[in-house]
């Protein structure tokens, strides 16, 4: 799968086009006719660094599949808009279909240009259960780009629905086709089914890009865009052929990576073709930094332009392959790489001998999605997303997604000349969250039947297959582009289910200790173990009222030990394929995990050190700088500017991160604030000069977290004498508790609101990390001057975050997940309330 948004075609009437071509041909412009060669000759091109643009997908091109059908394990893929389950089976005629699990659903239909089209849909509705009283027949309403197309009956039998859609309702690029049914029907698995869709046909498919054959086909009136990252002025070498007269125009414009604002178009040159012919040209591209290159083809006849080669020529260093492995929920403090008492990561420790280990790396957000948003943008998550006003009990939670107006790490590296791929196993990488931006290949494996493939062993197999073997270009041939491979594996995310042999190894290494029984409840409660964790580890039903915290902690350590083994296998495979020594290898995590610290059991989402402290290991090509252990504090938002420096890209002063290379080279570290934002139990943290400040707003948390929060217990003890705070966890208030509230002048119905107001915050905690690395002794009241300085520093970082935010625009819709995406996240412990 790849993310390939579409372009807007250039509109010319035939007469205007002919007149324009004639004027240009007669000398209205100074360009040479097709077939001539300007600029440097071929020898110069070979001496310069060269990027074969046809070896990667463009950033935008007029893709028009014309025929859509769901694929096993992927559903509608990049065409998924919302509302669908993944591929579920085949209808009575053998056609694959997928269910809509909501009353409304949508697809993206790419189109090269507006034109009248016959839209054909193979649909049917769910059959209601006997005795349900529900009508078998439903009606289906269709919309295209906000325009009503009509209402149509659908039945339990697969049928073709056909209609003609006028040209003015289509647009060049992405078209949103929305389905809404009159009613849903309960399915066998408890989901609500709206309709089943097997096929969509709307036009003749346009094969625009052939990556394997390195060819590009431009239909009439279309354009293609490539993002480029220029370290110095360059040249564009192009070869193409046409069977009709026409004009190929090349333009460039500057791009602001922070918000994707574009400058005006600048002409590079034009190629005029009188008729069928082939041509080769080289053009100068006098630009620096992030730019977009555009090719536009216009012709009075319906013949496409075939681009046979398209190369960016610029002198520069050979780019090293980049392999970025992120191990979801791997806590640094439970790895022997970072000093844990049990040897949970022996292979990582061995790898550290030829790598640089950053011993004090912090995540910029304590849960998955915002952490990766910050890593992929070099910005704090609160500024990189287009809307982070999250409400966990409301579907608006899905507003947190990466804006398409940000240029991501993958987009930037692709613009620099890399081919890019991501293989992930988390529901937070589902289509719609925006993480796919810039990847030529993007596979998120979350289907239940592919569980093994969600973990490192399965994902690394996919990554190795994509990498292939390093190619050696024959003399006078372009070298293949270097790879940027990203893998996100969920091996150590809860629920912890390691193989028995690893549990036995951990048990043997640990001293005996009591079971440490803790109460079991719904997730996100202080002092309690999540039902999701326990439910996956025991067949006992109903679930036990208590469970061993010791056993869960050991299961987590066993997961880490097993992950280390799988990581060693992957590295061995990289070595056998000759990728290892030449590559920049990054191994890190998105956040850690709380075991029993701060009474937050086997969860993340808070800003304490056990969650924010993540491992970070970088191995440089040839083992350069190997064996270093850097104690200075760093953060994950630093990874993007570090990779920019290694690729000799222009610095981005607007980024919140900084390059780590000065530290690697041994230069004096600067005192840098380590900043983290969270939107669950809203708050921030800041580490500076050996001190840490945590700001929390418990009043904005879910009821379960609020009622079990230590501050809530203190407030109840002070304001409702005689009441048992534990009763608020279940709402099962005893008569004595009600009487205690009334004696204290508290209305039970108003208690939750009063509690939220009282704990609106921010509530500050201050820790001296040099003396209290476990963050157990709050000094906020005893160190008022230090507290004031830390609050001022925190406010400074908050202002930096706010200053970089983008306003939401109309076309950036909220994220909608289908039932399977939601189930995947629920299996990881989300949707607790």
C-alpha positions, -999 to 999 in steps of 0.1 A, spaced: 0 0 0 12 35 -6 -2 69 0 -6 86 -34 -29 116 -33 -40 130 -66 -32 161 -87 -54 187 -103 -52 186 -141 -45 217 -162 -76 226 -181 -72 237 -218 -98 238 -245 -85 221 -277 -85 254 -296 -66 272 -269 -41 244 -266 -34 244 -303 -30 282 -304 -6 279 -273 15 252 -289 16 271 -322 27 303 -305 54 286 -285 66 267 -316 69 300 -335 91 315 -309 68 328 -282 92 312 -257 130 307 -258 130 270 -252 146 247 -277 124 222 -296 122 186 -284 152 165 -291 179 191 -283 201 188 -252 208 218 -230 228 221 -198 254 195 -188 261 165 -209 257 129 -199 293 126 -185 285 154 -160 253 137 -151 271 105 -142 297 124 -121 270 141 -100 249 124 -74 217 111 -91 183 102 -78 161 81 -100 126 97 -94 109 69 -114 122 44 -88 98 58 -62 62 69 -62 55 105 -68 41 126 -40 10 133 -61 -1 118 -95 -34 112 -113 -40 77 -101 -73 64 -112 -79 27 -105 -114 28 -120 -122 -5 -104 -121 -11 -66 -125 -44 -47 -115 -53 -11 -84 -73 -5 -79 -100 22 -64 -85 53 -65 -50 39 -101 -42 31 -103 -11 9 -67 -2 16 -58 34 8 -93 40 -5 -108 34 29 -125 65 42 -145 52 72 -170 27 84 -157 -6 70 -146 -39 85 -116 -55 69 -123 -81 41 -147 -107 54 -155 -132 26 -171 -137 -8 -207 -134 -20 -226 -161 -37 -209 -153 -70 -174 -155 -55 -168 -117 -54 -149 -105 -23 -169 -81 -1 -166 -61 31 -193 -50 55 -200 -15 67 -203 -16 105 -220 17 108 -249 35 94 -226 55 71 -194 46 54 -171 61 27 -145 55 1 -120 76 -18 -123 74 -56 -92 89 -73 -98 105 -107 -75 121 -132 -99 148 -142 -136 157 -140 -157 139 -166 -191 123 -169 -188 87 -155 -210 56 -151 -208 46 -115 -216 9 -108 -218 -6 -73 -223 -42 -64 -241 -40 -30 -264 -60 -8 -278 -56 27 -277 -78 58 -304 -102 64 -322 -96 97 -327 -125 122 -361 -142 122 -384 -126 147 -364 -94 150 -391 -73 135 -366 -56 112 -374 -51 76 -352 -70 52 -350 -42 26 -330 -11 33 -326 21 13 -292 34 5 -284 71 0 -253 81 -20 -233 113 -19 -203 123 -41 -182 152 -28 -212 165 -8 -236 162 -37 -267 140 -33 -268 112 -60 -302 98 -49 -317 70 -28 -318 34 -39 -333 1 -25 -309 -26 -15 -318 -62 -6 -301 -92 9 -292 -105 -26 -261 -90 -43 -272 -67 -71 -256 -41 -94 -266 -5 -88 -258 18 -118 -261 55 -122 -245 82 -144 -227 110 -125 -222 144 -142 -188 158 -148 -193 188 -125 -198 165 -95 -163 150 -99 -130 167 -91 -95 159 -101 -78 140 -73 -97 125 -44 -134 121 -46 -154 112 -14 -182 87 -21 -204 84 10 -229 56 17 -257 59 43 -283 33 49 -318 37 63 -311 13 92 -285 -11 105 -291 -47 115 -272 -66 143 -247 -91 130 -237 -125 144 -206 -109 162 -226 -82 178 -216 -54 154 -242 -34 136 -242 -41 98 -252 -14 73 -244 -28 39 -220 -51 21 -200 -37 -9 -182 -60 -33 -171 -38 -62 -170 -2 -74 -165 6 -111 -164 41 -123 -139 46 -152 -111 31 -172 -81 25 -149 -51 47 -156 -17 30 -151 4 60 -143 34 46 -125 53 14 -129 80 13 -102 95 -20 -112 98 -9 -148 107 27 -138 82 43 -161 57 71 -157 26 76 -179 10 110 -179 -26 111 -193 -37 142 -212 -44 172 -190 -27 157 -160 3 166 -138 26 149 -114 44 162 -83 77 151 -67 89 165 -34 127 172 -35 152 181 -8 180 201 -25 213 206 -8 225 227 -38 213 237 -72 207 207 -94 197 195 -128 167 175 -140 174 149 -167 143 137 -186 136 113 -214 101 107 -228 81 99 -259 47 108 -273 24 97 -301 8 131 -305 16 168 -305 16 184 -271 35 204 -245 54 192 -214 60 219 -189 83 217 -159 79 240 -129 92 242 -93 80 260 -62 94 264 -27 77 244 1 77 254 38 79 220 56 64 232 88 30 239 73 34 229 36 28 265 25 38 268 -12 55 296 -30 47 307 -65 55 284 -95 88 290 -112 93 278 -148 121 253 -155 114 249 -191 90 235 -217 92 208 -244 72 212 -275 63 181 -296 49 185 -331 39 149 -334 51 114 -325 86 116 -313 111 109 -285 132 135 -267 158 139 -240 165 171 -222 184 184 -191 172 214 -172 188 235 -145 170 236 -112 182 266 -92 166 260 -59 176 250 -23 158 232 5 123 217 2 107 221 -32 81 205 -54 88 196 -90 58 195 -113 55 180 -148 23 189 -168 13 173 -201 -13 188 -224 -22 177 -259 -51 182 -283 -53 145 -288 -61 117 -263 -25 103 -261 -5 101 -229 31 111 -225 54 82 -216 83 93 -194 111 68 -197 136 84 -173 135 113 -148 166 120 -127 176 145 -102 213 153 -106 232 169 -78 266 163 -63 265 151 -27 274 123 -3 264 87 -7 233 83 15 234 56 41 204 32 44 183 39 75 166 12 95 144 25 123 129 -1 147 105 12 173 94 -14 200 61 -2 214 60 0 252 96 -10 258 105 6 291 142 15 294 142 7 331 133 -29 323 162 -34 299 197 -46 310 209 -22 282 200 6 306 210 -11 338 181 -34 348 190 -60 374 177 -89 352 195 -95 319 164 -90 298 183 -76 267 216 -95 263 217 -91 226 210 -53 228 239 -51 253 261 -68 228 250 -45 200 257 -15 223 295 -22 220 294 -9 185 267 16 189 259 49 207 236 44 237 217 74 250 211 65 286 186 93 294 162 95 265 127 107 271 95 103 251 76 135 242 42 119 250 34 89 272 13 70 247 16 57 212 0 80 187 12 114 200 47 100 206 50 89 170 35 121 157 64 139 175 90 115 161 77 118 126 75 156 126 103 168 149 76 188 167 58 184 201 27 163 195 4 191 207 15 213 178 20 186 151 -15 173 153 -43 195 139 -66 190 169 -57 174 202 -88 183 222 -94 147 232 -123 133 251 -117 96 258 -154 87 263 -164 104 231 -157 96 195 -140 130 192 -110 113 207 -101 104 172 -94 141 164 -57 135 172 -41 127 139 -12 140 119 -21 168 96 -15 163 59 0 198 59 30 186 78 60 172 60 69 141 78 103 123 83 94 99 56 83 126 32 116 145 38 138 115 34 119 104 2 125 139 -11 162 135 -3 163 104 -25 153 75 -3 128 48 -11 105 44 20 85 16 36 67 11 69 55 -22 85 35 -17 117 14 -37 140 -6 -12 160 -42 1 155 -27 36 160 -12 33 125 -46 26 109 -55 45 78 -67 80 88 -43 89 115 -19 103 89 11 82 98 13 68 63 25 101 48 57 98 27 59 60 26 60 43 -8 50 11 9 28 12 40 14 -20 57 -4 -20 90 -10 -55 101 -39 -56 126 -62 -84 114 -68 -109 142 -59 -139 120 -25 -123 114 -16 -118 151 19 -132 147 26 -108 119 19 -79 141 50 -87 161 86 -81 153 92 -116 138 64 -112 113 70 -75 106 108 -80 101 101 -107 75 81 -82 55 108 -56 60 135 -79 48 115 -89 17 111 -53 9 147 -45 14 159 -73 -8 197 -73 -13 219 -42 -17 221 -37 -55 253 -29 -72 247 -8 -103 266 -17 -135 290 9 -148 273 40 -161 240 29 -145 222 47 -116 227 31 -82 194 20 -66 180 45 -41 189 38 -4 161 25 18 144 40 48 127 12 66 104 18 96 91 -11 118 68 -7 148 63 -39 167 39 -44 197 56 -74 213 58 -60 248 25 -41 248 -1 -55 272 -16 -80 275 17 -97 282 18 -132 268 54 -145 265 64 -181 257 67 -203 288 105 -207 284 111 -170 289 89 -168 320 110 -197 334 142 -178 327 129 -146 344 116 -166 374 150 -182 378 167 -148 379 144 -131 404 143 -135 441 111 -149 456 85 -123 466 48 -123 477 22 -124 450 12 -88 457 -25 -92 450 -43 -62 436 -79 -56 428 -91 -61 392 -113 -35 375 -119 -17 342 -87 1 329 -72 34 339 -78 33 376 -51 40 402 -43 10 424 -61 -16 402 -51 -40 374 -69 -38 341 -95 -64 333 -80 -66 298 -46 -77 312 -61 -104 334 -87 -116 309 -60 -126 284 -40 -145 311 -67 -166 328 -97 -186 316 -114 -180 349 -149 -165 343 -160 -143 359 -126 -127 363 -110 -130 398 -115 -100 421 -77 -99 426 -46 -108 406 -9 -110 412 10 -79 403 42 -99 408 31 -123 380 23 -95 356 56 -78 362 75 -110 355 54 -116 324 64 -82 311 101 -89 318 97 -122 299 82 -104 270 113 -81 269 136 -111 270 117 -128 241 117 -96 221 155 -93 225 158 -128 210 136 -118 180 156 -86 176 188 -106 174 173 -128 147 164 -97 127 199 -82 130 214 -115 120 192 -115 89 204 -79 81 240 -90 84 234 -120 61 219 -97 35 248 -71 37 225 -44 50 237 -42 86 272 -27 84 263 0 58 231 12 76 222 37 102 203 15 127 180 31 153 163 11 180 140 28 204 105 28 218 75 52 219 70 51 257 77 28 287 53 11 311 45 15 348 48 -18 367 39 -9 402 53 26 405 31 54 416 2 29 421 -4 31 383 -4 -6 375 8 -19 341 -4 12 322 11 42 305 -4 76 298 13 95 327 45 115 327 64 97 354 99 85 346 91 48 343 69 57 313 88 86 298 122 69 299 128 50 267 159 32 253 177 48 224 205 31 206 220 43 173 245 22 153 263 42 127 278 26 94 309 6 101 303 9 139 316 45 139 314 62 173 307 27 188 308 20 225 297 54 237 272 59 265 259 94 266 244 106 299 230 139 287 192 141 285 178 137 250 143 132 236 126 113 207 118 146 190 155 149 184 156 119 159 143 138 129 169 166 130 196 140 137 187 121 105 185 154 86 221 162 96 232 127 86 216 131 52 232 166 49 199 183 47 193 219 56 187 225 93 151 232 103 152 258 130 114 256 134 117 220 147 114 215 185 141 188 184 178 192 180 204 170 162 221 145 185 253 145 164 271 172 185 267 149 215 279 119 195 310 139 184 318 147 220 310 184 219 299 200 252 262 193 258 238 222 263 212 223 291 181 213 271 146 211 285 130 176 280 93 182 275 63 159 274 26 165 268 -3 142 274 -39 145 266 -51 116 288 -53 129 324 -42 162 308 -9 176 317 28 181 309 62 175 323 96 191 320 131 180 330 158 207 333 191 209 352 184 177 372 149 187 383 115 175 371 81 193 371 49 175 364 17 195 359 -16 175 360 -53 183 356 -71 154 371 -105 171 367 -103 165 330 -98 127 332 -124 100 329 -145 93 359 -126 61 368 -93 78 368 -106 109 385 -123 90 413 -92 68 420 -66 96 417 -46 102 449 -57 139 449 -93 128 448 -89 106 478 -72 135 496 -101 159 487 -127 134 498 -109 128 531 -108 165 537 -143 174 525 -164 144 533 -153 130 567 -163 94 573 -168 85 536 -149 56 521 -131 69 489 -130 34 475 -167 34 469 -164 61 442 -146 36 421 -178 16 415 -204 41 424 -218 15 447 -222 39 476 -232 25 510 -259 41 531 -232 52 555 -214 70 527 -245 89 516 -251 99 552 -215 111 555 -219 132 524 -251 148 537 -235 155 571 -207 173 553 -232 193 532 -223 175 500 -251 165 475 -243 130 462 -255 140 427 -232 170 426 -202 153 441 -186 143 407 -189 179 394 -175 193 426 -146 169 425 -138 179 389 -139 216 398 -117 211 428 -91 191 408 -92 212 376 -56 221 383 -29 224 373 -16 204 403 22 206 404 47 180 415 84 188 418 112 162 421 150 165 425 161 137 402 197 137 414 185 125 449 151 110 440 153 94 405 122 74 413 101 106 417 87 96 451 92 128 472 72 159 460 91 191 468 66 215 452 57 231 486 92 231 501 110 246 470 89 276 460 116 294 441 127 263 422 90 256 415 85 291 400 115 288 377 104 253 365 68 266 359 82 295 338 104 270 318 73 248 313 53 277 301 80 286 276 78 251 261 40 252 260 42 285 241 66 269 216 42 241 211 12 264 207 31 287 183 37 258 159 1 246 158 -19 247 126 -55 258 126 -79 231 115 -92 234 80 -124 222 65 -111 193 46 -93 177 75 -120 154 88 -120 137 121 -107 101 121 -133 74 120 -122 38 128 -140 7 117 -150 -21 141 -119 -41 135 -96 -11 141 -114 -4 173 -112 -40 184 -75 -40 178 -70 -10 201 -94 -25 226 -72 -56 228 -43 -34 237 -62 -19 267 -78 12 251 -115 22 252 -116 13 289 -144 36 299 
